[in-house]
Each structure stands twice: as C-alpha cells, then as structure tokens.
Amino acid sequence: MIDKSLIDKKIMSGYEFLFEQKTIKACDIWLDAWEDLKELMIENDVKSVDKLDHVYRWSELPYNCVQELEQELHNAGLEDPVYYKKRINYCYELLEYVGDEKLMEGNTRRAIADSYYELGDSDQCDHLYAQWLEEDPQ
C-alpha cells in the first residue's frame, strides 16, 4: 500500500529544492513522487491526476505538481540534457493520466515535441506536431 503522506512530503520537498534553485534535485524528487502517484492512482482506481486531488487532502495538489514537473524538467534540461529525455518519458506517461484536461494534454504534447527539438531532433519534433495537427486541425 502506498503511503500518501510520504508522497505529500516528497512533493513539498521538491518545492523546497525549487525555492533554493536546485532544479535538478527538485525534479529527481518529483519524479520519484510521480512513481508513487501512479501506484496510488492504480490502487484507488483513479484514472486522472485531477481526480486524485479529491481523493486525499494534500499540502500541494498533485495536479499542480505534475504540470510544474514538466516545466522544471525543461529547466533541468538546460543544465543537463539528459533531463530532456526524462521529460519526454515523463510526458508520455502523464498523457495516460490527463483525463479530459485538454489544456494539460496539449501542453504535455508540446513539451514532448519541444524536448526532441532541444535534443537536436527537429525531424521528430516536426513529425509530432504534424501528427497532432492532423488528428485535431483546430
């Protein structure tokens, strides 16, 4: 059984490191918390992050944290490009848990494509944008 309070502590610890401008450390802790959040969602049969916000009381809502993690993985990538790869993997996983949140879905998709671009793979970036535009021209 996943300990919700431990996840909450990890999330808050990540914010503390972010406040201290230790972006990579914050991302590492949040990625660890993300693994726990996924397990918690499975345990509780919760299909999206925003729904998890209402299952427990949190110091900081996971819905906010998962979006900030995506952004901070970009910032960490500026320091160490391996974090762009982590951002890609994380965002593909996050897409499974966005539910009906179209804005989050769009932002997460853009983060994937932009990370490929930052890694020097503009062909994959262009391919993803073209694919998504074909799926939804609006």
Sine and cosine of phi, psi and omega as CSV:
sin_phi,cos_phi,sin_psi,cos_psi,sin_omega,cos_omega
0.00,0.00,0.73,-0.68,-0.03,-1.00
-0.98,0.21,0.70,-0.71,0.00,-1.00
-1.00,0.03,0.96,-0.27,-0.02,-1.00
-0.86,0.51,-0.61,0.79,-0.03,-1.00
-0.92,0.40,-0.54,0.84,0.05,-1.00
-0.93,0.38,-0.64,0.77,0.06,-1.00
-0.87,0.48,-0.72,0.70,0.00,-1.00
-0.85,0.52,-0.67,0.74,0.02,-1.00
-0.90,0.43,-0.64,0.77,0.02,-1.00
-0.90,0.44,-0.69,0.73,0.01,-1.00
-0.87,0.49,-0.74,0.68,-0.02,-1.00
-0.91,0.41,-0.60,0.80,0.05,-1.00
-0.88,0.47,-0.65,0.76,0.06,-1.00
-0.87,0.50,-0.66,0.75,0.04,-1.00
-0.90,0.44,-0.61,0.79,0.03,-1.00
-0.88,0.47,-0.71,0.71,0.03,-1.00
-0.91,0.42,-0.59,0.81,0.03,-1.00
-0.90,0.43,-0.66,0.75,0.04,-1.00
-0.87,0.49,-0.56,0.83,0.02,-1.00
-0.99,0.10,0.10,1.00,-0.02,-1.00
0.89,0.46,0.58,0.82,0.10,-1.00
-0.96,-0.27,0.95,0.30,-0.15,-0.99
-0.88,0.48,-0.72,0.69,-0.04,-1.00
-0.89,0.46,-0.69,0.73,0.02,-1.00
-0.89,0.46,-0.67,0.74,0.04,-1.00
-0.87,0.49,-0.70,0.71,-0.01,-1.00
-0.90,0.44,-0.67,0.74,0.01,-1.00
-0.87,0.49,-0.68,0.73,0.01,-1.00
-0.92,0.38,-0.68,0.73,0.00,-1.00
-0.92,0.38,-0.57,0.82,0.07,-1.00
-0.90,0.44,-0.61,0.80,0.08,-1.00
-0.91,0.42,-0.69,0.73,0.04,-1.00
-0.89,0.45,-0.58,0.81,0.02,-1.00
-0.87,0.50,-0.67,0.74,0.03,-1.00
-0.86,0.51,-0.67,0.74,0.03,-1.00
-0.93,0.37,-0.64,0.77,0.01,-1.00
-0.88,0.48,-0.66,0.75,0.03,-1.00
-0.88,0.48,-0.70,0.72,0.02,-1.00
-0.89,0.45,-0.66,0.75,0.01,-1.00
-0.89,0.46,-0.65,0.76,0.02,-1.00
-0.91,0.42,-0.64,0.77,0.03,-1.00
-0.91,0.42,-0.73,0.68,0.01,-1.00
-0.83,0.56,-0.63,0.78,-0.08,-1.00
-0.99,-0.15,0.12,0.99,-0.02,-1.00
0.79,0.62,0.71,0.71,0.04,-1.00
-0.98,-0.19,0.79,-0.62,-0.15,-0.99
-1.00,-0.06,-0.24,0.97,-0.02,-1.00
-0.57,-0.82,0.43,-0.90,-0.04,-1.00
-0.88,0.48,-0.66,0.76,-0.04,-1.00
-0.90,0.44,-0.50,0.87,0.05,-1.00
-0.95,0.32,-0.53,0.84,0.01,-1.00
-0.90,0.43,-0.49,0.87,0.03,-1.00
-0.83,0.55,-0.48,0.88,-0.10,-1.00
-0.99,-0.13,-0.10,1.00,-0.02,-1.00
-0.99,0.16,-0.57,0.82,-0.03,-1.00
-0.74,-0.67,0.23,-0.97,0.16,-0.99
-1.00,0.01,0.72,-0.69,-0.04,-1.00
-0.81,-0.58,0.48,-0.88,0.13,-0.99
-0.95,0.32,-0.63,0.77,0.08,-1.00
-0.68,-0.74,0.73,-0.68,-0.10,-1.00
-0.91,0.41,0.74,-0.67,0.07,-1.00
-0.83,0.56,-0.56,0.83,0.01,-1.00
-0.83,0.56,-0.66,0.75,0.04,-1.00
-0.95,0.30,-0.70,0.72,-0.08,-1.00
-0.88,0.47,-0.68,0.73,-0.06,-1.00
-0.91,0.42,-0.52,0.85,0.05,-1.00
-0.97,0.25,-0.61,0.79,0.04,-1.00
-0.93,0.37,-0.56,0.83,0.05,-1.00
-0.87,0.49,-0.69,0.72,0.03,-1.00
-0.85,0.53,-0.70,0.72,-0.02,-1.00
-0.93,0.36,-0.66,0.75,-0.04,-1.00
-0.96,0.29,-0.45,0.89,0.11,-0.99
-0.90,0.44,-0.55,0.84,0.12,-0.99
-0.89,0.46,-0.74,0.67,0.00,-1.00
-0.88,0.47,-0.64,0.77,0.05,-1.00
-0.91,0.42,-0.56,0.83,0.04,-1.00
-0.89,0.45,-0.45,0.89,0.07,-1.00
-0.92,0.39,-0.50,0.87,0.03,-1.00
-1.00,0.07,-0.64,0.77,-0.05,-1.00
-0.56,-0.83,0.94,-0.34,-0.08,-1.00
-0.84,0.54,-0.30,0.95,0.05,-1.00
-0.87,0.50,-0.42,0.91,0.00,-1.00
-0.96,0.28,-0.34,0.94,0.16,-0.99
-0.92,0.38,-0.64,0.77,0.05,-1.00
-0.91,0.41,-0.66,0.75,0.05,-1.00
-0.89,0.46,-0.60,0.80,0.02,-1.00
-0.90,0.43,-0.67,0.74,0.02,-1.00
-0.87,0.49,-0.79,0.62,-0.02,-1.00
-0.87,0.49,-0.72,0.69,0.00,-1.00
-0.86,0.51,-0.73,0.68,-0.07,-1.00
-0.91,0.41,-0.61,0.79,0.08,-1.00
-0.88,0.48,-0.65,0.76,0.06,-1.00
-0.91,0.40,-0.69,0.72,-0.03,-1.00
-0.86,0.50,-0.58,0.82,0.01,-1.00
-0.84,0.54,-0.45,0.89,0.03,-1.00
-0.95,0.31,-0.26,0.97,-0.11,-0.99
-0.84,-0.54,0.29,0.96,-0.01,-1.00
-0.99,0.12,-0.28,0.96,0.00,-1.00
0.88,0.48,-0.74,-0.67,-0.03,-1.00
-1.00,-0.03,0.17,0.98,-0.06,-1.00
-0.98,0.21,1.00,0.02,-0.07,-1.00
-0.91,0.42,-0.61,0.80,0.02,-1.00
-0.90,0.43,-0.70,0.71,0.03,-1.00
-0.89,0.45,-0.65,0.76,0.02,-1.00
-0.87,0.49,-0.73,0.68,0.00,-1.00
-0.89,0.45,-0.70,0.71,0.01,-1.00
-0.89,0.45,-0.64,0.77,-0.02,-1.00
-0.93,0.37,-0.67,0.74,0.05,-1.00
-0.88,0.47,-0.71,0.71,0.02,-1.00
-0.87,0.50,-0.63,0.78,0.01,-1.00
-0.88,0.47,-0.62,0.78,0.03,-1.00
-0.89,0.45,-0.80,0.60,-0.04,-1.00
-0.88,0.48,-0.71,0.71,-0.01,-1.00
-0.89,0.45,-0.56,0.83,0.02,-1.00
-0.92,0.38,-0.63,0.77,0.09,-1.00
-0.87,0.50,-0.66,0.75,0.02,-1.00
-0.88,0.48,-0.71,0.70,0.00,-1.00
-0.89,0.46,-0.47,0.88,0.03,-1.00
-0.99,0.10,0.01,1.00,0.03,-1.00
1.00,-0.02,0.16,0.99,-0.01,-1.00
-0.97,-0.26,0.95,0.32,-0.04,-1.00
-0.93,0.37,-0.44,0.90,0.04,-1.00
-0.90,0.44,-0.71,0.71,0.02,-1.00
-0.92,0.40,-0.63,0.77,0.05,-1.00
-0.85,0.53,-0.78,0.62,0.00,-1.00
-0.89,0.46,-0.64,0.77,0.01,-1.00
-0.87,0.49,-0.70,0.71,-0.02,-1.00
-0.91,0.42,-0.72,0.70,0.02,-1.00
-0.88,0.48,-0.66,0.75,0.02,-1.00
-0.90,0.44,-0.68,0.74,0.02,-1.00
-0.87,0.49,-0.73,0.69,-0.04,-1.00
-0.93,0.36,-0.57,0.82,0.04,-1.00
-0.92,0.40,-0.61,0.79,0.06,-1.00
-0.92,0.40,-0.63,0.77,0.02,-1.00
-0.91,0.41,-0.61,0.79,-0.04,-1.00
-0.59,-0.81,1.00,-0.01,-0.06,-1.00
-0.89,0.46,-0.30,0.95,0.00,-1.00
-0.99,0.17,0.00,0.00,0.00,0.00
